[in-house]
Amino acid sequence: MARKSADINAMELSARKAARKLLRDFNEVEHLQVSRKGPADFVTQADLTCEATLREELSRLRPEYGFITEEGENVPAKDGEHYWVIDPLDGTTNFLHGLPHFAISIAIKTGKEITAGLVLDPVKDEMFWAEKGGGAYVNTRRLRVSSRTRMADSIFATGIPFMGKKDHGRFLKELERIMEVSAGVRRYGAASLDLCYVAAARYDGFWERDLQEWDIAAGIIIAREAGALVSQIDGGEKMLEKGDILASNPGVNSAMMEIFRELRLGR
């Protein structure tokens, strides 16, 4: 059985406590207060309640760590080095529409590096987690990316830019090219889980743009510890800063990268 560190235990304790309230709100979603952050971009009282619970619990367990979060103000680290990177509800639009596919995402950022991550899907009771050098797991089962090498046998996940987002035209060209050579493309609306599903060999690859640090921080280390290759779409390493990401098993990574390179060159 996988041995969890004190940091993973702290993340799990906090996430499960927040998840109980999140599930209660999900079952009464029609009564939630909802506001807009931007066009087709929402925040609910469930987001805020979940984040407050996570902040309270994680501060109690690791008072020296700072916070980088989606809904609230960032908090400097007292030790100057460690930060919790939190998305209290990844998949808010799914949540609001009664779609049971959303997650709590927590990562630890040490300096500029993500060193641990946890993504909890409370509906399916799946907890994905990893620490640098320790492998990736879902609950107690070790994860490993798929071994497929043919694009024609592979399925991919992506995020579709919605109202108010840019680059709709570029996305449609990318989607067309991947559709032409793959067994299918899925869009489930929660980037943290998309990365975990690459780790779990449910997807063979995933790409998306215009993401925030808290959307992908935990998923990056979980995918990498399961053997995925993770980079920017152009191959760079600034996913957290730039917000674009490509993650896949090693067998199809080169083919994916080549498709995106040709599109950049206008081919």
Backbone torsions as a table, in degrees:
resi	resn	phi	psi	omega
1	MET	NA	140.8	-179.0
2	ALA	-64.2	139.2	178.8
3	ARG	-97.3	122.8	-178.4
4	LYS	-92.3	138.0	177.0
5	SER	-76.3	173.4	177.3
6	ALA	-62.9	-35.9	179.3
7	ASP	-67.5	-42.8	177.3
8	ILE	-63.7	-41.0	177.8
9	ASN	-62.3	-38.1	177.9
10	ALA	-65.0	-42.3	177.4
11	MET	-63.7	-43.3	-178.8
12	GLU	-64.4	-46.9	180.0
13	LEU	-57.6	-45.0	-178.1
14	SER	-68.8	-44.1	-178.3
15	ALA	-65.0	-41.0	-178.2
16	ARG	-69.5	-35.0	176.2
17	LYS	-65.6	-44.2	177.7
18	ALA	-65.9	-34.5	-177.4
19	ALA	-65.0	-33.6	179.3
20	ARG	-60.7	-42.1	178.4
21	LYS	-71.0	-35.9	-179.6
22	LEU	-64.7	-42.5	179.0
23	LEU	-66.5	-37.4	176.2
24	ARG	-61.0	-45.3	179.1
25	ASP	-66.4	-36.3	179.2
26	PHE	-61.9	-35.6	179.8
27	ASN	-76.8	-10.7	177.9
28	GLU	-129.3	38.1	-170.1
29	VAL	-61.8	-27.6	-178.8
30	GLU	-67.0	-16.0	-179.0
31	HIS	-97.8	-0.8	-175.6
32	LEU	-75.6	148.0	170.1
33	GLN	-80.0	133.4	-176.6
34	VAL	-129.8	136.2	174.0
35	SER	-131.8	169.0	-178.3
36	ARG	-105.8	135.3	169.3
37	LYS	-90.6	-26.3	-178.8
38	GLY	-173.4	-176.6	179.2
39	PRO	-57.4	124.5	178.5
40	ALA	56.4	25.9	-179.1
41	ASP	-128.7	112.6	-167.2
42	PHE	-115.8	157.0	168.1
43	VAL	-131.8	136.5	-178.7
44	THR	-113.6	166.3	173.9
45	GLN	-62.0	-27.0	177.6
46	ALA	-64.5	-42.0	175.7
47	ASP	-55.5	-49.0	-174.2
48	LEU	-67.7	-41.8	178.7
49	THR	-64.8	-42.8	179.8
50	CYS	-63.0	-44.6	179.8
51	GLU	-64.2	-40.2	179.4
52	ALA	-61.1	-41.3	178.5
53	THR	-64.1	-44.9	179.7
54	LEU	-62.4	-44.5	179.3
55	ARG	-60.7	-45.5	-178.0
56	GLU	-62.1	-48.6	-176.6
57	GLU	-69.0	-45.9	-177.7
58	LEU	-67.8	-34.8	176.4
59	SER	-65.3	-36.5	178.9
60	ARG	-68.0	-40.2	-175.5
61	LEU	-82.3	-31.9	-179.7
62	ARG	-137.5	73.9	-174.4
63	PRO	-64.6	-17.7	-178.3
64	GLU	-84.2	-10.4	-177.7
65	TYR	-86.1	147.0	173.6
66	GLY	-92.5	-175.2	-177.2
67	PHE	-133.1	136.3	165.8
68	ILE	-122.6	112.5	-170.8
69	THR	-134.2	162.9	-178.4
70	GLU	-76.0	-46.5	-168.0
71	GLU	-95.9	-30.6	-175.1
72	GLY	-107.8	-174.0	178.7
73	GLU	-78.3	144.6	175.0
74	ASN	-69.5	151.3	-178.4
75	VAL	-125.0	125.5	179.5
76	PRO	-62.7	146.3	178.1
77	ALA	-75.7	130.8	177.9
78	LYS	-65.6	-29.9	178.1
79	ASP	-89.5	0.1	177.3
80	GLY	72.5	8.8	-171.3
81	GLU	-139.1	-41.9	-171.7
82	HIS	-100.7	134.0	178.4
83	TYR	-132.7	140.0	165.2
84	TRP	-84.0	128.3	175.9
85	VAL	-109.9	113.8	-165.1
86	ILE	-124.7	131.4	162.8
87	ASP	-117.5	106.4	-173.8
88	PRO	-69.8	-24.4	179.3
89	LEU	-151.2	91.1	175.9
90	ASP	-86.4	117.0	-174.1
91	GLY	106.6	37.4	-177.6
92	THR	-59.3	-40.6	-179.5
93	THR	-64.1	-40.9	173.5
94	ASN	-57.6	-48.5	-179.0
95	PHE	-54.8	-47.2	-177.3
96	LEU	-65.6	-27.3	-178.5
97	HIS	-96.7	8.8	177.8
98	GLY	76.2	16.6	178.3
99	LEU	-86.9	122.1	-172.5
100	PRO	-81.5	58.2	179.4
101	HIS	-143.9	90.8	-180.0
102	PHE	-157.2	168.2	-173.1
103	ALA	-154.7	160.3	166.9
104	ILE	-100.1	129.3	-177.4
105	SER	-122.6	127.2	179.6
106	ILE	-134.3	131.1	174.7
107	ALA	-130.5	160.2	171.4
108	ILE	-109.6	123.9	175.9
109	LYS	-106.6	118.2	-179.9
110	THR	-109.1	109.0	-169.8
111	GLY	66.4	-119.9	177.1
112	LYS	-105.8	6.8	-173.3
113	GLU	-111.3	137.0	172.2
114	ILE	-81.4	121.5	-174.4
115	THR	-112.1	-12.2	177.4
116	ALA	-159.4	153.1	178.9
117	GLY	-155.8	151.1	177.9
118	LEU	-143.4	133.1	175.8
119	VAL	-127.9	119.1	-177.9
120	LEU	-110.3	120.1	171.7
121	ASP	-95.4	101.2	-172.0
122	PRO	-72.0	-26.9	-179.6
123	VAL	-69.2	-45.5	-177.7
124	LYS	-90.3	-4.0	-177.1
125	ASP	53.6	48.0	175.2
126	GLU	-113.1	122.2	178.3
127	MET	-114.4	110.3	176.8
128	PHE	-92.1	136.6	-178.5
129	TRP	-156.3	155.7	-179.9
130	ALA	-162.7	154.0	168.7
131	GLU	-130.0	151.4	-177.9
132	LYS	-55.6	123.9	178.4
133	GLY	81.5	0.0	-175.0
134	GLY	-111.2	2.4	-177.4
135	GLY	84.8	172.2	-179.5
136	ALA	-121.4	149.4	-174.4
137	TYR	-141.6	154.3	163.5
138	VAL	-118.9	117.7	-169.2
139	ASN	54.7	-110.6	179.8
140	THR	-109.9	3.5	-176.4
141	ARG	-94.6	131.4	178.8
142	ARG	-68.1	140.3	-179.3
143	LEU	-104.9	148.4	173.7
144	ARG	-148.7	136.4	-179.6
145	VAL	-63.5	164.5	-180.0
146	SER	-66.9	162.5	-179.5
147	SER	-107.0	11.9	-178.6
148	ARG	-66.8	144.9	-180.0
149	THR	-122.0	-11.7	-178.8
150	ARG	-102.9	126.7	177.1
151	MET	-57.2	-35.7	-177.1
152	ALA	-65.2	-20.7	179.1
153	ASP	-96.8	-3.0	-167.3
154	SER	-106.2	151.2	170.8
155	ILE	-117.3	150.4	-172.5
156	PHE	-129.7	156.5	176.5
157	ALA	-118.8	154.4	178.0
158	THR	-154.3	173.3	172.7
159	GLY	-118.0	128.1	-177.2
160	ILE	-91.1	125.7	178.6
161	PRO	-63.4	127.0	-176.8
162	PHE	-99.0	-170.5	-179.0
163	MET	-54.2	132.8	179.4
164	GLY	90.9	-11.4	177.0
165	LYS	-92.9	159.9	-177.9
166	LYS	-98.2	176.0	170.5
167	ASP	65.5	33.7	176.2
168	HIS	-60.0	-43.0	-178.2
169	GLY	-63.1	-44.7	178.9
170	ARG	-62.0	-42.1	179.9
171	PHE	-60.7	-43.1	-178.4
172	LEU	-62.6	-35.8	176.3
173	LYS	-67.0	-42.3	177.9
174	GLU	-63.4	-45.1	-179.5
175	LEU	-60.1	-43.8	-179.9
176	GLU	-59.6	-43.9	-177.8
177	ARG	-67.0	-41.1	178.1
178	ILE	-68.0	-39.8	178.5
179	MET	-60.1	-36.7	-176.5
180	GLU	-65.0	-25.9	-172.4
181	VAL	-119.1	0.8	-172.9
182	SER	-116.9	172.9	176.1
183	ALA	-84.0	-5.6	176.8
184	GLY	153.4	161.8	178.6
185	VAL	-129.2	137.0	-179.7
186	ARG	-118.4	148.3	175.2
187	ARG	-135.2	103.0	-175.0
188	TYR	-105.7	-11.7	169.3
189	GLY	86.2	22.9	176.1
190	ALA	-150.3	99.6	-173.2
191	ALA	-61.2	-35.6	179.8
192	SER	-60.4	-42.1	178.8
193	LEU	-73.7	-32.7	175.5
194	ASP	-57.7	-45.4	179.1
195	LEU	-65.6	-38.9	177.3
196	CYS	-66.0	-34.2	179.1
197	TYR	-71.5	-29.6	169.9
198	VAL	-63.7	-45.3	178.6
199	ALA	-58.8	-35.4	-175.6
200	ALA	-89.6	6.6	179.0
201	ALA	67.1	19.6	175.5
202	ARG	-82.5	-34.5	169.3
203	TYR	-114.7	153.2	174.8
204	ASP	-93.9	-19.8	177.9
205	GLY	-165.3	163.3	-178.1
206	PHE	-151.5	139.3	172.8
207	TRP	-142.2	149.3	177.1
208	GLU	-166.1	156.4	176.6
209	ARG	-121.3	169.6	172.2
210	ASP	61.2	41.4	177.1
211	LEU	-100.1	164.0	177.7
212	GLN	-106.3	162.7	-177.6
213	GLU	-53.7	-44.5	-176.7
214	TRP	-71.0	-19.5	177.4
215	ASP	-67.6	-32.7	-166.6
216	ILE	-124.8	-9.8	-172.7
217	ALA	-57.2	-52.8	-178.7
218	ALA	-66.7	-41.8	-177.9
219	GLY	-62.9	-33.2	-179.1
220	ILE	-60.9	-49.6	-176.7
221	ILE	-71.7	-32.3	177.0
222	ILE	-64.7	-45.8	179.1
223	ALA	-63.7	-45.2	-178.5
224	ARG	-64.1	-40.8	-179.3
225	GLU	-69.7	-16.9	174.6
226	ALA	-90.7	-0.4	177.0
227	GLY	104.4	5.5	179.4
228	ALA	-75.6	151.3	168.1
229	LEU	-93.1	125.1	-174.6
230	VAL	-128.1	128.3	-179.7
231	SER	-156.9	-180.0	165.0
232	GLN	-69.4	166.9	-178.4
233	ILE	-63.6	-29.2	177.8
234	ASP	-91.6	6.5	177.8
235	GLY	96.6	-5.6	179.0
236	GLY	-70.1	175.1	-175.8
237	GLU	-114.7	13.4	-176.0
238	LYS	-102.0	49.2	-178.5
239	MET	-59.7	-43.1	-176.1
240	LEU	-67.9	-35.5	-179.0
241	GLU	-81.4	-41.6	-173.0
242	LYS	-89.4	-27.6	175.0
243	GLY	85.0	7.4	173.6
244	ASP	-114.1	149.7	-171.1
245	ILE	-151.7	145.8	171.0
246	LEU	-134.8	126.5	178.4
247	ALA	-133.3	134.7	-179.7
248	SER	-158.4	169.2	169.4
249	ASN	-70.8	157.9	-177.3
250	PRO	-61.9	-26.0	-174.9
251	GLY	-69.1	-27.2	-178.5
252	VAL	-115.5	1.7	-174.7
253	ASN	-62.3	-45.1	-178.0
254	SER	-62.4	-40.5	179.9
255	ALA	-65.3	-41.6	176.9
256	MET	-63.1	-47.2	-179.2
257	MET	-60.1	-37.8	-179.5
258	GLU	-67.0	-38.8	177.2
259	ILE	-59.8	-47.3	-178.0
260	PHE	-70.3	-33.5	176.7
261	ARG	-64.8	-44.3	179.3
262	GLU	-62.7	-38.3	178.8
263	LEU	-67.1	-38.1	176.6
264	ARG	-61.7	-33.7	-179.6
265	LEU	-85.3	-1.6	178.1
266	GLY	79.0	23.8	179.8
267	ARG	-93.0	NA	NA
